Amino acid sequence: MATVLTDQAQHAITQAVLALLAGADGVAIASAANPIPVAPGVGGAVISASNPMPVAGQAYSASATFTPAAASHVAGDVNGGAQSIAFGAISASRVMITSAALEIDGGTAEATAWRLYLYNVTPPSALADDAAFDLPSGDRASYLGYVDLGTAVDLGSTQWVETNIINKQIKLAGTGVFGYLVNLTTLTPANVAHIVTLHAVGL
C-alpha cells in the first residue's frame, strides 16, 4: 500500500534536500559562483584550487647547499649565506620538522657543532658568508627559531651527522623555509658543499 505524505512532511523533505544542495551562502542552490563549502582550507577559508585542504601527515623532504669559503670562521659565523629549503608544502600551512641531516662533501674533519637558523622568508639581513650571525629587528617577524644539527662524524671522504625526533612545529609563509648554517666553534671549513636536509610532515 502506497504511503501518502502530508503537505507538511513533503515540505520538510524539500527543505532538507535544499539545505543539502545549498551553496556557500546557505540559501541558493550551489553553482560555480556559489559552491558547496566542503571543509576549511588553510586559514579556515573554504577549499578551492588556490586554497587546498591541508593534509595532516603529508611528508616533505628538502635540502639546501651551503658552501663556505676556506677561511677562518669564528664561533657564530654564517657559512655560505642564506639558502632556501623548498619543501613544496601547502603555502602558509603548518609543518613539523621531524629530523635533519648535515652532509659535508669533504674528507677533512670539521670539529664544530652546527646550528641551522630558520626563517619563513629570505632573511632581510642578507648575511654573507663569514659574517657574524645576528638577529636584527628586521629579521624578527620572519624568524622561526633554530635546529641544532650536532657535530659531523668523519666517515672518510664525507662528514655526516643526523638528528632525529626534533618535532619542531613551524608556520610557513610560503611553501618552504630559509636558513643560515652557523658553526658554533671557530674553524676553517673546507670550500665544499655543506648540505642540510630537513624532513617534515604537514599538520
N, CA and C of each residue as an Amber inpcrd file, in Angstrom:
protein
   609
   0.8590000  -1.1980000   0.0000000   0.0000000   0.0000000   0.0000000
   0.8910000   1.2430000   0.0000000   0.6360000   2.1540000  -0.9130000
   1.4530000   3.3560000  -1.0340000   1.2510000   4.2710000   0.1670000
   2.3770000   4.9060000   0.5800000   2.3100000   5.8540000   1.6850000
   2.0760000   7.2450000   1.1310000   1.0730000   7.9230000   1.6650000
   0.7520000   9.2800000   1.2360000   1.3410000  10.2670000   2.2420000
   2.2100000  11.1540000   1.7480000   2.8360000  12.1320000   2.6250000
   1.9630000  13.3650000   2.7540000   1.8870000  13.8770000   3.9270000
   1.1520000  15.1210000   4.1470000   1.9420000  16.2680000   3.5330000
   1.2520000  17.3650000   3.2980000   1.9210000  18.5480000   2.7610000
   3.0610000  18.9940000   3.6770000   2.8500000  18.8690000   4.9690000
   3.8810000  19.2720000   5.9390000   5.1210000  18.4020000   5.8150000
   4.9250000  17.0840000   5.6520000   6.0530000  16.1630000   5.5030000
   6.7930000  16.4140000   4.2030000   6.0320000  16.6380000   3.1240000
   6.6640000  16.9220000   1.8330000   7.4980000  18.2010000   1.9010000
   6.9650000  19.2110000   2.5960000   7.6950000  20.4730000   2.7270000
   8.9840000  20.2760000   3.5210000   8.9250000  19.4710000   4.5760000
  10.1100000  19.2080000   5.4030000  11.1880000  18.5090000   4.5930000
  10.7560000  17.5280000   3.7660000  11.7230000  16.8020000   2.9350000
  12.3500000  17.7440000   1.9110000  11.5290000  18.5710000   1.3040000
  12.0380000  19.5240000   0.3080000  13.0610000  20.4740000   0.9170000
  12.7690000  20.9630000   2.1110000  13.6870000  21.8800000   2.7850000
  14.9990000  21.1820000   3.1350000  14.9290000  19.9090000   3.5370000
  16.1400000  19.1570000   3.8680000  17.0090000  18.9590000   2.6400000
  16.3720000  18.6370000   1.5100000  17.1260000  18.4520000   0.2660000
  17.7670000  19.7590000  -0.1720000  16.9960000  20.8480000  -0.0980000
  17.5400000  22.1450000  -0.4800000  18.7170000  22.5400000   0.3990000
  18.6400000  22.2030000   1.6890000  19.7440000  22.5110000   2.6030000
  21.0120000  21.7670000   2.2030000  20.8360000  20.5340000   1.7450000
  21.9930000  19.7400000   1.3100000  22.6010000  20.3020000   0.0350000
  21.7490000  20.9110000  -0.8170000  22.2230000  21.4070000  -2.1070000
  22.6280000  22.8750000  -2.0710000  22.4360000  23.5300000  -0.9270000
  22.7400000  24.9570000  -0.8310000  24.2260000  25.2100000  -0.9760000
  24.5420000  26.3440000  -1.5340000  25.9300000  26.7360000  -1.7040000
  26.4830000  27.4130000  -0.4650000  27.5510000  28.1670000  -0.6690000
  28.2450000  28.7860000   0.4570000  27.3790000  29.7930000   1.2090000
  26.3860000  30.3930000   0.5110000  25.5480000  31.3750000   1.1950000
  24.4700000  30.7410000   2.0670000  24.3230000  29.3980000   1.9650000
  23.3570000  28.6910000   2.7940000  21.9220000  28.8290000   2.3490000
  21.6820000  29.4770000   1.2020000  20.3100000  29.7140000   0.7370000
  20.1070000  29.1990000  -0.6800000  20.8300000  29.7840000  -1.6260000
  20.6580000  29.4280000  -3.0340000  21.3000000  28.0800000  -3.3510000
  20.7540000  27.4350000  -4.4020000  21.3100000  26.1650000  -4.8570000
  22.7640000  26.3750000  -5.2790000  23.5960000  25.4060000  -4.9860000
  25.0260000  25.5040000  -5.3110000  25.2340000  25.6970000  -6.8110000
  26.2420000  26.5030000  -7.1280000  26.6140000  26.7780000  -8.5110000
  28.0900000  27.1270000  -8.5350000  28.5900000  27.4220000  -9.7200000
  30.0070000  27.7890000  -9.8230000  30.3080000  29.0340000  -9.0040000
  29.3340000  29.9640000  -8.9690000  29.5370000  31.1960000  -8.2180000
  29.1800000  31.0470000  -6.7420000  28.4860000  29.9640000  -6.4100000
  28.0350000  29.7490000  -5.0320000  28.2810000  28.2870000  -4.6550000
  29.5710000  27.8990000  -4.5640000  29.9140000  26.4780000  -4.3780000
  29.5430000  25.9430000  -3.0020000  29.4180000  24.6190000  -2.9320000
  29.1640000  23.9760000  -1.6460000  30.4320000  24.0670000  -0.7960000
  30.3490000  24.6030000   0.4200000  31.5340000  24.6500000   1.2970000
  31.8360000  23.2510000   1.8150000  32.9480000  22.6930000   1.3550000
  33.2600000  21.3030000   1.6920000  33.8710000  21.1920000   3.0780000
  34.9370000  21.9310000   3.3040000  35.6540000  21.8980000   4.5840000
  36.6140000  23.0690000   4.5790000  37.1050000  23.4830000   5.7350000
  38.0160000  24.6180000   5.7500000  39.3790000  24.2740000   5.1760000
  39.8840000  25.1810000   4.3590000  41.2400000  25.0390000   3.8710000
  42.1820000  25.7680000   4.7980000  43.3220000  26.1890000   4.2680000
  44.3080000  26.9020000   5.0850000  43.6960000  28.1970000   5.5980000
  43.8430000  28.4490000   6.8750000  43.3240000  29.6670000   7.4710000
  41.8360000  29.6710000   7.7100000  41.1570000  28.5110000   7.5240000
  39.7300000  28.4260000   7.7810000  38.8670000  28.7930000   6.6030000
  39.4490000  29.2140000   5.4800000  38.6630000  29.5840000   4.3040000
  38.1630000  28.3370000   3.5870000  37.1130000  28.5070000   2.7600000
  36.5600000  27.3800000   2.0130000  37.5850000  26.8550000   1.0250000
  37.6170000  25.5470000   0.8690000  38.5710000  24.9060000  -0.0300000
  38.3420000  25.3340000  -1.4690000  39.4260000  25.5920000  -2.1640000
  39.3820000  25.9220000  -3.5910000  40.7120000  25.5010000  -4.1880000
  40.8420000  25.7070000  -5.5120000  42.1000000  25.3450000  -6.1680000
  43.2730000  26.1220000  -5.6020000  43.0170000  27.3760000  -5.2010000
  44.0960000  28.2020000  -4.6590000  44.2260000  28.0830000  -3.1450000
  43.2850000  27.3770000  -2.5110000  43.3080000  27.2190000  -1.0610000
  42.9570000  25.7780000  -0.7030000  43.8640000  24.8380000  -1.0000000
  43.5570000  23.4150000  -0.8220000  43.4730000  23.0010000   0.6370000
  42.8760000  21.8320000   0.8610000  42.7580000  21.3010000   2.2120000
  44.1320000  20.8610000   2.7220000  44.5420000  21.2950000   3.9130000
  45.8020000  20.7970000   4.4830000  45.6880000  19.2940000   4.7360000
  46.7210000  18.5680000   4.3690000  46.7140000  17.1210000   4.5710000
  47.6500000  16.7830000   5.7190000  47.0680000  16.4450000   6.8580000
  47.8860000  16.0870000   8.0090000  48.6650000  14.8180000   7.7040000
  49.9360000  14.8180000   8.0410000  50.7570000  13.6380000   7.8260000
  51.4610000  13.6070000   6.4890000  51.1740000  14.5620000   5.6060000
  51.8720000  14.6230000   4.3250000  53.3640000  14.8270000   4.5880000
  54.1980000  13.9800000   4.0080000  55.6400000  14.0350000   4.2680000
  56.3440000  14.9540000   3.2750000  57.3180000  15.6960000   3.7730000
  58.1250000  16.5880000   2.9490000  59.6070000  16.3620000   3.2630000
  60.4350000  16.5320000   2.2480000  61.8860000  16.4250000   2.4260000
  62.5510000  17.3640000   1.4310000  63.4700000  18.1650000   1.9080000
  64.1400000  19.1140000   1.0250000  65.5310000  19.4300000   1.5660000
  66.3960000  19.8620000   0.6680000  67.7880000  20.1370000   1.0300000
  68.2200000  21.5180000   0.5580000  69.2610000  22.0180000   1.1740000
  69.9050000  23.2570000   0.7540000  71.4080000  23.0660000   0.8700000
  72.1400000  23.6670000  -0.0550000  73.5980000  23.5490000  -0.0570000
  74.2330000  24.8750000   0.3520000  75.0510000  24.8210000   1.3860000
  75.7990000  25.9750000   1.8830000  77.2710000  25.7250000   1.5760000
  77.9250000  26.6510000   0.8690000  79.3350000  26.4540000   0.5010000
  80.1670000  27.6110000   1.0410000  80.8350000  27.4020000   2.1720000
  81.6360000  28.4770000   2.7710000  82.9920000  28.6260000   2.0930000
  83.5880000  29.7730000   2.2720000  84.9670000  29.9720000   1.8200000
  85.9040000  29.2620000   2.7870000  87.0390000  28.8160000   2.2790000
  88.0230000  28.1320000   3.1200000  88.8390000  29.1770000   3.8800000
  88.1710000  29.8800000   4.7620000  88.7980000  30.9310000   5.5750000
  88.3080000  30.7640000   7.0050000  89.0330000  31.3260000   7.9410000
  88.6570000  31.1750000   9.3400000  87.2690000  31.7460000   9.6030000
  86.4240000  30.9120000  10.1930000  85.0980000  31.3270000  10.6220000
  85.0900000  31.2300000  12.1520000  85.0060000  32.3590000  12.8170000
  84.9800000  32.3180000  14.2740000  83.6310000  31.7710000  14.7230000
  83.5560000  31.3930000  15.9860000  82.3210000  30.8310000  16.5160000
  81.1560000  31.7820000  16.2710000  80.0640000  31.2310000  15.7200000
  78.8890000  32.0470000  15.4570000  78.8620000  32.6980000  14.1010000
  79.7100000  32.2490000  13.1730000  79.7340000  32.8140000  11.8270000
  78.7840000  32.0670000  10.8930000  78.3010000  32.8000000   9.9140000
  77.4370000  32.2340000   8.8720000  78.3040000  31.5330000   7.8310000
  77.8290000  30.3990000   7.3450000  78.5430000  29.6470000   6.3210000
  77.7150000  29.6060000   5.0350000  78.2100000  30.2930000   4.0060000
  77.5530000  30.2180000   2.7050000  76.3160000  31.0780000   2.5330000
  76.0410000  32.0080000   3.4470000  74.8860000  32.8770000   3.2960000
  73.5610000  32.1680000   3.5120000  72.4710000  32.8630000   3.2470000
  71.1310000  32.2900000   3.4270000  70.7720000  31.4240000   2.2240000
  70.1200000  30.2990000   2.4890000  69.7140000  29.3830000   1.4230000
  68.2670000  28.9480000   1.6200000  67.6490000  28.5740000   0.5170000
  66.2440000  28.1380000   0.5370000  66.1420000  26.6280000   0.7010000
  65.2030000  26.1950000   1.5320000  64.8860000  24.7750000   1.6970000
  63.4350000  24.6130000   1.2350000  63.2780000  24.1690000  -0.0030000
  61.9790000  24.1970000  -0.6860000  61.1920000  22.9100000  -0.4500000
  60.3790000  22.8940000   0.6040000  59.5610000  21.7230000   0.9130000
  58.5220000  21.4320000  -0.1710000  57.9750000  22.5050000  -0.7610000
  56.8550000  22.3050000  -1.6640000  55.5790000  22.0010000  -0.8960000
  55.4960000  22.4900000   0.3330000  54.3150000  22.2730000   1.1680000
  53.2130000  23.2400000   0.7520000  52.0130000  23.0510000   1.3120000
  50.9240000  23.9800000   1.0620000  51.3100000  25.3440000   1.6200000
  51.1320000  26.3760000   0.8190000  51.5330000  27.7150000   1.2240000
  50.8280000  28.1430000   2.4980000  51.6100000  28.7050000   3.4130000
  51.1150000  29.2390000   4.6890000  50.5770000  28.1720000   5.6340000
  50.9490000  26.9320000   5.4030000  50.4980000  25.8420000   6.2830000
  51.4630000  25.6570000   7.4490000  51.0840000  24.7670000   8.3540000
  51.9450000  24.4050000   9.4740000  52.5820000  23.0460000   9.2020000
  53.8580000  22.9200000   9.5240000  54.5460000  21.6450000   9.3830000
  55.3610000  21.3710000  10.6430000  55.7170000  20.1160000  10.8350000
  56.5850000  19.7340000  11.9450000  57.8710000  19.1430000  11.3800000
  58.9910000  19.7540000  11.7280000  60.2910000  19.2070000  11.3240000
  60.5900000  18.0210000  12.2310000  60.7680000  16.8530000  11.6350000
  60.9640000  15.6330000  12.4110000  62.4230000  15.2120000  12.5120000
  63.2120000  15.4860000  11.4710000  64.6270000  15.1040000  11.5230000
  65.4320000  15.9900000  10.5850000  66.7390000  15.9930000  10.7960000
  67.6450000  16.8070000   9.9850000  68.9690000  16.0800000   9.8190000
  69.6390000  16.3620000   8.7190000  70.9520000  15.7640000   8.4680000
  71.8650000  16.8070000   7.8440000  73.1420000  16.6990000   8.1480000
  74.1670000  17.5540000   7.5380000  75.2120000  16.6520000   6.9010000
  75.4330000  16.8610000   5.6120000  76.4570000  16.1240000   4.8470000
  77.5030000  17.1290000   4.3790000  78.7470000  16.9090000   4.7510000
  79.8470000  17.7650000   4.3070000  80.6660000  16.9620000   3.3050000
  80.7300000  17.4580000   2.0710000  81.3400000  16.6870000   0.9880000
  82.8520000  16.8920000   0.9130000  83.5300000  16.5780000   2.0120000
  84.9790000  16.6830000   2.0560000  85.5590000  15.6990000   3.0490000
  86.8140000  15.3860000   2.8780000  87.4540000  14.3820000   3.7180000
  88.1260000  14.9270000   4.9550000  88.0580000  16.2420000   5.1820000
  88.6880000  16.8350000   6.3550000  87.6590000  17.0130000   7.4640000
  87.9450000  16.4550000   8.6160000  87.0100000  16.5780000   9.7420000
  86.8760000  18.0320000  10.1570000  85.6460000  18.4640000  10.4130000
  85.3770000  19.8280000  10.8530000  84.8370000  19.7610000  12.2810000
  85.7190000  20.0740000  13.2260000  85.4180000  19.8720000  14.6490000
  84.6050000  21.0340000  15.2140000  83.3390000  21.0560000  14.8540000
  82.4350000  22.0540000  15.4110000  81.0250000  21.4990000  15.4140000
  80.2140000  21.9640000  16.3360000  78.7780000  21.6920000  16.2580000
  78.1720000  22.7250000  15.3080000  77.0830000  22.3380000  14.6490000
  76.4390000  23.1990000  13.6680000  75.0180000  23.5310000  14.1020000
  74.5570000  24.7070000  13.7120000  73.1970000  25.1320000  14.0290000
  72.5660000  25.7360000  12.7700000  71.2980000  25.4240000  12.5450000
  70.5660000  25.9690000  11.4070000  69.4870000  26.9190000  11.9290000
  69.6300000  28.2010000  11.6010000  68.6260000  29.1980000  11.9660000
  67.5970000  29.2790000  10.8430000  66.3160000  29.2750000  11.1960000
  65.2450000  29.1570000  10.2090000  64.4020000  30.4300000  10.1080000
  63.8870000  30.6740000   8.8930000  63.0520000  31.8460000   8.5970000
  61.9520000  31.4340000   7.6260000  60.8290000  32.1620000   7.6720000
  59.7560000  31.8150000   6.7440000  59.8360000  32.5800000   5.4220000
  60.7530000  33.5280000   5.3290000  61.0710000  34.2110000   4.0670000
  62.5940000  34.3790000   4.0270000  63.1020000  34.8490000   2.9040000
  64.5330000  35.1340000   2.8420000  64.8820000  36.1570000   3.9220000
  65.8290000  35.8600000   4.8050000  66.1410000  36.7990000   5.8940000
  66.4910000  38.1840000   5.3480000  65.7830000  39.2110000   5.7750000
  66.0820000  40.5660000   5.2930000  67.5190000  41.0000000   5.5750000
  68.1370000  40.4260000   6.6130000  69.5100000  40.8070000   6.9660000
  70.5150000  40.4500000   5.8830000  70.1980000  39.4170000   5.0860000
  71.0580000  39.0000000   3.9630000  72.5250000  38.8810000   4.3700000
  72.7820000  38.1650000   5.4640000  74.1560000  37.9930000   5.9340000
  74.9600000  37.1670000   4.9440000  76.1740000  37.5900000   4.6950000
  77.0430000  36.8950000   3.7470000  77.8620000  35.8270000   4.4600000
  78.5290000  35.0020000   3.6730000  79.4390000  34.0050000   4.2340000
  80.4810000  34.6830000   5.1130000  80.7700000  34.0910000   6.2660000
  81.7800000  34.5540000   7.2140000  81.3240000  35.7660000   8.0390000
  80.0690000  36.1990000   7.8680000  79.5450000  37.2770000   8.7120000
  79.1180000  36.6890000  10.0520000  79.1940000  37.4820000  11.0960000
  78.7470000  37.0350000  12.4130000  77.2120000  36.9570000  12.4080000
  76.6800000  35.8300000  12.8640000  75.2270000  35.7070000  12.9080000
  74.6470000  36.7170000  13.8750000  73.5070000  37.2890000  13.4850000
  72.7990000  38.2310000  14.3390000  71.3130000  38.1110000  14.0200000
  70.4750000  38.4570000  14.9870000  69.0370000  38.5030000  14.7630000
  68.5950000  39.9540000  14.9390000  68.7500000  40.7610000  13.8890000
  68.3790000  42.1760000  13.9890000  66.8590000  42.3380000  13.9950000
  66.4130000  43.5320000  14.2950000  64.9740000  43.7830000  14.4120000
  64.2280000  43.4730000  13.1220000  64.8700000  43.6950000  11.9840000
  64.2100000  43.4550000  10.7050000  63.9650000  41.9970000  10.3970000
  64.6600000  41.1030000  11.1010000  64.5100000  39.6630000  10.8720000
  63.5100000  39.0070000  11.8200000  63.1100000  39.7110000  12.8680000
  62.3400000  39.0660000  13.9290000  61.0060000  38.5000000  13.4450000
  60.3190000  39.2200000  12.5810000  58.9880000  38.7820000  12.1350000
  59.0490000  37.4860000  11.3370000  60.1630000  37.2230000  10.6840000
  60.2820000  36.0220000   9.8480000  61.0550000  34.8910000  10.5260000
  61.5780000  35.1450000  11.7200000  62.4150000  34.1540000  12.4140000
  61.5600000  33.0210000  12.9730000  62.0170000  31.7840000  12.7580000
  61.2890000  30.5840000  13.1990000  62.0300000  29.7830000  14.2620000
  63.1520000  30.3030000  14.7480000  63.9340000  29.5290000  15.7080000
  65.0610000  28.7810000  15.0210000  65.5700000  27.7630000  15.6790000
  66.7170000  27.0520000  15.1080000  66.6570000  25.5580000  15.4130000
  67.4860000  24.8290000  14.6690000  67.6560000  23.3900000  14.8790000
  69.1400000  23.1300000  15.0910000  69.4910000  22.5130000  16.2040000
  70.8880000  22.1190000  16.4340000  71.1550000  20.8130000  15.6900000
  72.1720000  20.8490000  14.8290000  72.4770000  19.6970000  13.9730000
  73.5100000  18.7560000  14.5810000  74.3030000  19.2570000  15.5420000
  75.3440000  18.4200000  16.1280000  76.6630000  18.5430000  15.3780000
  77.6060000  17.6960000  15.7340000  78.9450000  17.6820000  15.1250000
  79.0430000  16.5310000  14.1390000  79.5110000  16.8240000  12.9370000
  79.6020000  15.7980000  11.8940000  80.6530000  14.7440000  12.2510000
  80.3250000  13.5110000  11.9500000  81.2340000  12.3750000  12.1810000
  82.0650000  12.1500000  10.9290000  83.3580000  11.9280000  11.1120000
  84.2770000  11.7000000   9.9940000  84.0520000  10.3030000   9.4290000
  83.5500000  10.2280000   8.1890000  83.3300000   8.9390000   7.5170000
  84.2970000   8.7520000   6.3560000  85.4690000   9.3580000   6.4770000
  86.4680000   9.2280000   5.4200000  86.3560000  10.3700000   4.4290000
  85.7310000  10.1150000   3.2940000  85.6000000  11.1380000   2.2530000
  84.4230000  12.0720000   2.4960000  83.6290000  11.7790000   3.4980000
  82.4240000  12.5640000   3.8050000  82.2870000  12.7230000   5.3090000
  81.7680000  13.8800000   5.7190000  81.4350000  14.1110000   7.1240000
  79.9030000  14.1040000   7.2310000  79.3670000  13.4850000   8.2710000
  77.9150000  13.3010000   8.3400000  77.4200000  13.3630000   9.7800000
  76.2440000  13.9850000   9.9570000  75.5600000  13.9490000  11.2390000
  74.0650000  14.0330000  10.9720000  73.2870000  13.3460000  11.7860000
  71.8380000  13.4380000  11.6690000  71.2250000  13.5770000  13.0580000
  70.1050000  14.2520000  13.1090000  69.3800000  14.4690000  14.3610000
  67.9310000  14.0730000  14.1350000  67.4280000  13.1990000  14.9840000
  66.0720000  12.6950000  14.8150000  65.1710000  13.1120000  15.9820000
  63.8880000  12.9090000  15.8000000  62.8550000  13.2360000  16.8070000
  62.9800000  14.7060000  17.2340000  63.0980000  15.5880000  16.2600000
  63.1820000  17.0230000  16.5490000  61.8010000  17.5560000  16.9330000
  60.8050000  17.2120000  16.1220000  59.3990000  17.5650000  16.3820000
  59.2020000  19.0540000  16.6560000  59.7640000  19.8650000  15.7810000
  59.6390000  21.3240000  15.8850000  58.5290000  21.8070000  14.9500000
  57.5090000  22.4420000  15.4950000  56.4050000  22.9530000  14.6990000
  56.7080000  24.3800000  14.2390000  56.4390000  24.6360000  12.9610000
  56.6530000  25.9730000  12.4130000  55.4810000  26.3340000  11.4980000
  55.2680000  27.6390000  11.3300000  54.2290000  28.1560000  10.4430000
  54.9170000  28.7650000   9.2300000  54.6050000  28.2340000   8.0520000
  55.2170000  28.7270000   6.8260000  54.5340000  30.0060000   6.3610000
  55.2920000  30.8230000   5.6390000  54.7050000  31.9720000   4.9490000
  54.4640000  31.5990000   3.4920000  55.3590000  30.7890000   2.9460000
  55.2210000  30.2780000   1.5900000  55.1470000  28.7680000   1.6140000
  55.9340000  28.1250000   0.7760000  55.9030000  26.6620000   0.6810000
  57.1430000  25.9930000   1.2580000  58.0650000  26.7950000   1.7910000
  59.2840000  26.2400000   2.3660000  59.8740000  27.1890000   3.3850000
  61.1410000  26.9740000   3.7200000  61.8250000  27.8230000   4.6930000
  63.1750000  28.2640000   4.1370000  63.8110000  29.1520000   4.8630000
  65.1520000  29.6290000   4.5200000  66.0190000  29.4830000   5.7650000
  67.3280000  29.3570000   5.5560000  68.1760000  29.1440000   6.7170000
  69.5720000  29.6980000   6.5860000  70.1620000  29.9540000   7.7570000
  71.5910000  30.2520000   7.8810000  72.2330000  29.0670000   8.5780000
  73.3190000  28.5350000   8.0280000  74.1030000  27.4870000   8.6740000
  75.2520000  28.1500000   9.4270000  75.3390000  27.8830000  10.7330000
  76.3090000  28.5840000  11.5840000  77.1660000  27.5790000  12.3510000
  78.4910000  27.8140000  12.3460000  79.4080000  26.9850000  13.1460000
  79.4630000  27.5370000  14.5670000  79.4880000  26.6580000  15.5480000
  79.4730000  27.1000000  16.9470000  80.8510000  27.1040000  17.5890000
  81.8610000  26.6240000  16.8570000  83.2580000  26.6480000  17.3180000
  84.1060000  27.2110000  16.1820000  85.1090000  27.9960000  16.5090000
  85.9670000  28.5700000  15.4640000  86.6560000  27.4710000  14.6700000
  86.6260000  27.6020000  13.3410000  87.2910000  26.6370000  12.4590000
  87.4860000  27.2640000  11.0960000  88.2560000  26.5720000  10.2690000
  88.3710000  26.9190000   8.8560000  87.6810000  25.8120000   8.0700000
  86.4670000  26.0460000   7.5950000  85.7460000  24.9920000   6.8810000
  86.3300000  24.7650000   5.4930000  86.1170000  23.5900000   4.9720000
  86.5290000  23.3100000   3.5980000  85.5610000  24.0050000   2.6420000
  86.0810000  24.4290000   1.5020000  85.2680000  25.0920000   0.4900000
  84.5330000  24.0290000  -0.3410000  83.6560000  23.3150000   0.3460000
  82.8920000  22.2340000  -0.2850000  81.4270000  22.3600000   0.1350000
  80.5830000  21.5890000  -0.5010000  79.1590000  21.6230000  -0.1970000
  78.8860000  21.1260000   1.2240000  78.1400000  21.9140000   1.9590000
  77.6160000  21.5350000   3.2710000  76.0970000  21.4280000   3.0720000
  75.6070000  20.2340000   2.9290000  74.2190000  20.0050000   2.5230000
  73.3550000  19.6820000   3.7380000  72.3680000  20.5310000   3.9760000
  71.4220000  20.3030000   5.0680000  70.1210000  19.7740000   4.4780000
  69.6420000  18.6680000   5.0300000  68.3710000  18.0840000   4.6010000
  67.4120000  18.0730000   5.7770000  66.2110000  18.5800000   5.5520000
  65.1680000  18.5640000   6.5780000  64.0310000  17.6650000   6.1350000
  63.5090000  16.8940000   7.0760000  62.3260000  16.0690000   6.8440000
  61.2120000  16.6280000   7.7160000  60.0090000  16.7040000   7.1780000
  58.8980000  17.2920000   7.9090000  57.5860000  16.6230000   7.5180000
  56.5530000  16.8510000   8.3250000  55.2080000  16.3720000   8.0000000
  54.2430000  17.5430000   8.1660000  53.1920000  17.5320000   7.3560000
  52.1760000  18.5580000   7.4550000  51.2880000  18.3450000   8.6770000
  50.7780000  19.4430000   9.2190000  49.8930000  19.3850000  10.3880000
  48.4930000  19.8750000  10.0020000
